[in-house]
Amino acid sequence: KILGLIFVLIILVLILPTAKNKSIELTRTFSIEARIVNYREAIEIFRHKPIFGVGYNNMCVARNMFIGEEPFSSHACSGSDSSLLLILATMGVTGMLIFVLGLYKIFDSVRVSSYGIYAVSCLTGLLVHSLFSNSLFFPWIMGYTGAVLAISVKN
């Protein structure tokens, strides 16, 4: 049964209609390549100012200074695809240490209960997701995470 299912899935992948739009191709790699370039740019900005970073909300200016010309009319130059790389590039090692210490205090203050397990799993999932998307700084995610953490702390 499993071999039959795999065979049917392979046949379906081969005969499914595809448009000329690159975003729906199953074998697309342009988004992976663009993300790798974005990660390299954030690391390059961090290399120029490793201790204190370039300052929050200064990624466009730093990208123009250290990487090359980027139009200021584009909002794409304002951040990084990874929240943790954004913290590292804009606040440097100092800001990253403060962030990690804050996370440690949050994890330490969560009680062992069903709410605590839920809060830790939500925060862990958010941290893993923030490696691949700038999800730490979305207001609705910060609000939800803050509410979940508020009901799970010890004091």
C-alpha positions as CSV (number, residue, x, y, z in Angstrom):
1,K,0.0,0.0,0.0
2,I,2.8,2.4,0.8
3,L,4.6,1.8,-2.4
4,G,1.4,2.3,-4.3
5,L,0.8,5.6,-2.5
6,I,4.3,6.8,-3.2
7,F,3.9,5.8,-6.9
8,V,0.6,7.8,-7.1
9,L,2.2,10.8,-5.5
10,I,5.2,10.8,-7.9
11,I,2.8,10.5,-10.9
12,L,0.7,13.4,-9.5
13,V,3.8,15.6,-9.1
14,L,4.8,14.9,-12.7
15,I,1.4,15.6,-14.2
16,L,0.2,18.5,-12.1
17,P,-0.1,21.7,-14.2
18,T,2.4,24.4,-13.5
19,A,2.1,28.0,-14.5
20,K,5.0,30.1,-15.6
21,N,5.1,31.6,-12.1
22,K,8.3,30.7,-10.3
23,S,6.7,31.0,-6.9
24,I,4.6,27.8,-7.3
25,E,7.3,25.5,-8.7
26,L,8.1,22.6,-6.5
27,T,11.8,22.8,-7.4
28,R,12.3,26.5,-6.9
29,T,15.5,27.6,-5.2
30,F,15.4,31.4,-5.7
31,S,13.9,32.0,-2.3
32,I,16.6,29.9,-0.6
33,E,19.3,31.8,-2.5
34,A,17.8,35.1,-1.6
35,R,17.6,34.2,2.0
36,I,21.2,33.1,2.1
37,V,22.2,36.4,0.5
38,N,20.2,38.3,3.1
39,Y,21.9,36.3,5.9
40,R,25.3,37.1,4.5
41,E,24.5,40.8,4.3
42,A,23.4,40.8,8.0
43,I,26.5,39.0,9.0
44,E,28.6,41.4,7.0
45,I,26.9,44.4,8.8
46,F,27.6,42.7,12.1
47,R,31.3,42.3,11.2
48,H,31.7,46.0,10.7
49,K,30.1,46.9,14.1
50,P,30.4,43.8,16.3
51,I,30.3,45.3,19.8
52,F,27.2,47.6,19.8
53,G,25.9,47.1,16.3
54,V,24.6,49.8,13.9
55,G,21.6,50.7,16.0
56,Y,18.1,49.6,15.8
57,N,16.2,50.8,12.6
58,N,19.5,51.7,10.9
59,M,19.8,48.6,8.7
60,C,19.1,50.6,5.5
61,V,21.9,53.1,6.3
62,A,24.3,50.3,7.2
63,R,23.4,48.3,4.2
64,N,24.2,51.3,2.0
65,M,27.5,52.0,3.8
66,F,28.8,48.4,4.0
67,I,27.1,46.4,1.2
68,G,26.3,48.8,-1.6
69,E,23.5,51.0,-2.9
70,E,20.0,50.1,-1.8
71,P,17.1,52.4,-2.6
72,F,15.6,53.9,0.6
73,S,12.2,53.8,-1.0
74,S,12.3,50.0,-0.5
75,H,11.3,48.7,2.9
76,A,13.2,45.4,2.2
77,C,16.5,47.0,3.3
78,S,15.2,47.7,6.8
79,G,15.6,44.3,8.3
80,S,16.9,40.8,8.0
81,D,15.1,37.5,7.3
82,S,16.2,36.2,10.6
83,S,15.2,37.9,13.8
84,L,18.3,36.8,15.7
85,L,20.6,38.1,12.9
86,L,18.7,41.4,13.0
87,I,19.3,41.6,16.8
88,L,23.0,40.7,16.2
89,A,23.5,43.2,13.4
90,T,21.6,46.1,15.0
91,M,22.6,45.7,18.7
92,G,25.8,43.8,18.4
93,V,27.2,41.3,20.9
94,T,26.1,43.5,23.7
95,G,22.4,43.5,22.7
96,M,22.5,39.8,21.9
97,L,23.9,39.0,25.4
98,I,21.1,41.2,27.0
99,F,18.6,39.4,24.8
100,V,19.9,35.9,25.8
101,L,20.0,36.9,29.5
102,G,16.4,38.1,29.2
103,L,15.4,34.8,27.6
104,Y,17.1,32.9,30.4
105,K,15.2,35.0,33.1
106,I,11.9,34.3,31.3
107,F,12.6,30.6,31.1
108,D,13.7,30.6,34.7
109,S,10.5,32.4,35.9
110,V,8.0,30.1,34.3
111,R,6.3,27.7,36.7
112,V,6.1,24.0,36.1
113,S,2.5,23.6,35.2
114,S,0.4,23.0,32.1
115,Y,0.5,26.8,31.4
116,G,4.3,26.8,31.9
117,I,4.8,23.9,29.5
118,Y,2.6,25.7,26.9
119,A,4.5,28.9,27.4
120,V,7.9,27.2,27.0
121,S,6.8,25.3,23.9
122,C,5.4,28.5,22.4
123,L,8.5,30.5,23.1
124,T,10.8,27.7,21.8
125,G,8.8,27.4,18.6
126,L,8.9,31.1,18.2
127,L,12.7,31.2,18.6
128,V,13.2,28.4,16.1
129,H,10.8,30.1,13.6
130,S,12.7,33.4,14.1
131,L,15.8,31.8,12.7
132,F,14.1,31.7,9.3
133,S,11.7,34.6,9.5
134,N,11.6,38.0,11.2
135,S,8.8,36.8,13.5
136,L,10.0,38.1,16.9
137,F,9.1,41.6,16.0
138,F,5.5,41.2,14.8
139,P,3.3,43.0,17.3
140,W,0.6,40.4,17.3
141,I,3.1,37.7,18.0
142,M,4.8,39.7,20.8
143,G,1.4,40.4,22.3
144,Y,0.3,36.8,22.2
145,T,3.6,35.6,23.6
146,G,3.5,38.2,26.4
147,A,0.0,37.1,27.4
148,V,1.0,33.4,27.4
149,L,4.1,34.2,29.5
150,A,2.1,36.4,31.9
151,I,-0.2,33.6,32.9
152,S,2.7,31.2,33.4
153,V,5.2,33.0,35.6
154,K,5.9,32.1,39.2
155,N,5.4,35.5,40.8
